[in-house]
């Protein structure tokens, strides 16, 4: 999800066992939540069904980055994407952004210091993980290659705190300082991380939230470089 101009946006995804008869369903909807009414609505449709994509806000617009879709007859049921689609909430229109240099499903996508960052992911679902990183700024015509991850990773979540991008997955915790252009090779680790955790910056800390079969919350203080236990989630998420 990403906040943009007072609303929270979610795009794509995957719903197994959908409908009657049950079937796999990859939606094409762009959903928005109004925090005042606490109601969701479908505000637009993407050009194609899409899942495992990144989403972030840059230049007051919603960017949908990478992921995968289904192309019948193109070598299998799923096709990883290098596509970038941009939604303008003011005009309600879509535009096409510069394509990624690498197809990426399950990338970490965050906005930091006026640029959008696409980190890691995989070439296809179940395929080799990526360590490549690229970024783009408003008005750029192409993505810029950045310092690679310390190791390939995918299928997690990222957040930003004080010019540092934090990424979490079953492969560990990673931190990239956009001011120095370097990954923190000595970042303290929180211990084992479940598949698909969430991350958020909150009150000067980085919160690592849940994951597969994991209801714990762990909080990292960059000032002291220490982790503490946070409140448990009510259920595994």
C-alpha positions in Angstrom: 0.0 0.0 0.0 1.0 3.6 -0.4 -0.4 6.9 0.9 -1.0 9.6 -1.8 -2.8 12.9 -1.5 -4.7 11.9 1.6 -5.8 8.4 0.5 -4.3 4.9 0.8 -3.8 3.0 -2.4 -3.5 -0.8 -3.0 -3.1 -2.4 -6.5 -3.3 -5.9 -7.7 -2.6 -9.0 -5.6 -3.7 -12.6 -5.7 -6.8 -14.2 -4.3 -6.9 -18.0 -4.2 -10.2 -19.9 -3.9 -12.1 -17.0 -5.2 -15.8 -17.3 -6.2 -18.0 -20.2 -7.0 -16.7 -22.4 -8.5 -13.4 -21.5 -6.8 -10.6 -20.3 -8.9 -7.4 -18.3 -8.7 -8.0 -14.6 -9.2 -5.4 -11.9 -10.0 -7.2 -8.6 -9.8 -6.7 -5.5 -12.0 -8.3 -3.1 -9.5 -6.6 0.0 -8.0 -8.3 0.5 -4.6 -8.3 3.6 -2.5 -9.2 4.1 1.2 -10.6 7.3 2.4 -9.5 7.6 6.1 -12.3 10.0 6.9 -15.1 7.6 5.8 -13.1 4.4 6.3 -14.5 3.1 3.0 -12.6 1.4 0.2 -13.5 2.0 -3.5 -12.2 0.8 -6.8 -11.0 4.1 -8.3 -9.5 2.7 -11.5 -8.4 -0.4 -13.4 -4.8 -1.3 -14.4 -4.1 -2.3 -18.0 -3.8 -5.9 -17.0 -4.2 -8.2 -13.9 -1.1 -7.9 -11.7 0.3 -9.5 -8.6 3.5 -9.4 -6.6 4.1 -5.8 -7.8 5.6 -2.9 -5.9 3.7 0.2 -5.2 4.9 3.6 -4.0 4.3 7.4 -4.3 6.5 9.7 -6.2 5.8 13.2 -7.4 2.2 13.0 -6.0 1.4 10.0 -8.2 1.0 6.3 -7.5 3.6 4.1 -9.2 3.0 0.4 -9.9 6.3 -1.3 -10.5 7.1 -4.8 -11.8 5.3 -7.8 -10.5 3.8 -10.5 -12.8 0.7 -11.2 -14.7 -0.8 -14.1 -16.7 -0.1 -14.3 -20.4 -1.6 -17.4 -22.0 0.7 -19.1 -24.5 3.8 -17.2 -23.5 5.8 -19.9 -21.9 3.7 -20.5 -18.8 0.9 -19.1 -16.7 2.8 -16.2 -15.2 5.0 -13.5 -16.8 7.3 -11.4 -14.7 7.2 -7.7 -15.7 9.5 -4.7 -16.2 6.5 -2.5 -16.7 5.9 0.7 -14.7 2.4 2.3 -14.7 1.7 5.7 -13.0 -1.7 6.8 -11.8 -2.5 10.5 -11.2 -5.2 10.8 -8.5 -6.1 14.4 -9.6 -6.9 13.6 -13.2 -7.8 9.9 -12.7 -5.5 9.0 -15.6 -2.7 6.5 -16.2 0.6 7.0 -17.9 3.5 4.6 -18.7 6.8 5.2 -16.9 10.2 4.1 -18.1 10.6 0.3 -18.0 12.8 -1.3 -15.4 16.2 -2.5 -16.5 15.3 -5.9 -15.0 12.0 -7.8 -14.8 11.1 -8.1 -11.2 8.5 -10.0 -9.3 8.3 -9.5 -5.6 10.6 -6.4 -5.5 11.0 -4.0 -2.6 9.7 -0.6 -3.9 10.0 2.5 -1.8 10.3 6.3 -2.3 13.3 8.0 -0.6 15.0 11.3 -1.1 13.0 12.3 -4.2 13.6 9.0 -6.0 11.8 5.7 -6.4 13.8 2.6 -5.6 13.2 -1.0 -7.0 15.2 -3.5 -4.9 15.7 -7.2 -5.4 12.9 -9.5 -6.4 13.1 -12.4 -8.8 13.2 -13.0 -12.5 10.1 -15.2 -12.2 8.0 -16.8 -9.5 10.1 -19.4 -7.9 13.1 -18.3 -9.9 16.5 -17.0 -8.9 16.5 -14.0 -6.5 18.0 -10.7 -7.6 20.5 -8.5 -5.9 20.2 -5.7 -8.3 18.9 -2.2 -7.4 17.7 0.6 -9.6 16.2 4.0 -8.9 14.4 6.8 -10.9 13.5 10.4 -10.2 10.7 12.6 -11.5 11.3 13.5 -15.2 14.0 10.8 -15.7 13.8 8.9 -18.9 15.5 5.7 -17.6 16.3 3.9 -14.3 19.7 4.3 -12.7 21.7 1.4 -11.5 22.6 1.5 -7.8 24.8 -0.5 -5.4 23.6 -4.1 -5.3 22.2 -5.8 -2.2 24.7 -7.7 0.0 22.8 -10.8 -1.1 19.9 -11.6 -3.4 16.4 -11.3 -1.7 12.7 -11.1 -2.5 9.2 -11.4 -1.0 9.4 -9.0 1.9 8.7 -5.4 2.7 10.7 -2.1 3.0 10.3 1.2 4.7 12.3 4.5 5.0 13.6 6.3 8.1 16.1 9.2 8.0 17.4 8.7 4.5 17.9 5.0 5.1 15.9 2.3 3.2 15.3 -0.8 5.3 14.3 -4.2 3.7 13.2 -7.4 5.5 12.7 -10.9 4.1 13.5 -14.5 5.1 17.0 -13.7 3.9 17.5 -11.1 6.7 17.5 -7.4 7.4 19.2 -4.9 5.0 19.7 -1.2 5.2 20.8 1.2 2.5 21.9 4.8 3.1 20.9 6.9 0.2 23.4 9.6 1.2 26.5 7.4 1.0 25.2 4.9 -1.6 26.2 2.0 0.6 24.5 -1.0 2.2 25.2 -1.5 5.9 27.3 -4.6 6.1 27.1 -4.7 9.9 23.4 -4.2 10.5 22.3 -6.0 13.6 19.9 -8.8 12.8 16.6 -9.4 14.6 16.8 -13.2 14.4 14.8 -15.5 12.0 12.2 -13.6 9.9 9.1 -15.3 8.5 8.2 -15.2 4.9 6.5 -12.0 3.7 6.9 -9.7 6.7 5.8 -6.1 6.8 7.9 -3.1 7.8 7.1 0.5 8.9 8.9 3.5 10.4 7.2 4.7 13.5 8.4 7.3 16.1 12.0 7.0 15.3 12.1 3.2 15.1 11.8 0.6 12.3 9.1 -2.0 13.0 9.4 -5.5 11.6 5.9 -6.9 11.7 4.7 -10.5 11.4 5.4 -12.8 8.5 4.4 -16.4 7.7 3.4 -18.2 11.0 4.8 -15.2 13.0 2.7 -12.8 15.1 5.7 -11.0 16.7 6.7 -7.4 16.2 10.4 -6.3 16.6 11.5 -2.7 16.8 14.9 -1.4 15.7 16.4 1.8 17.1 19.0 3.2 14.6 20.5 5.5 17.3 21.5 2.6 19.6 21.5 -0.1 16.8 19.5 -2.4 19.1 16.3 -4.4 18.7 13.5 -4.6 21.2 10.3 -6.7 21.4 7.1 -4.9 20.4 3.5 -6.0 21.1 2.4 -9.2 19.5 -0.1 -9.1 16.7 -3.5 -10.6 17.7 -3.0 -13.4 15.0 -0.3 -14.6 12.6 -0.3 -12.3 9.6 
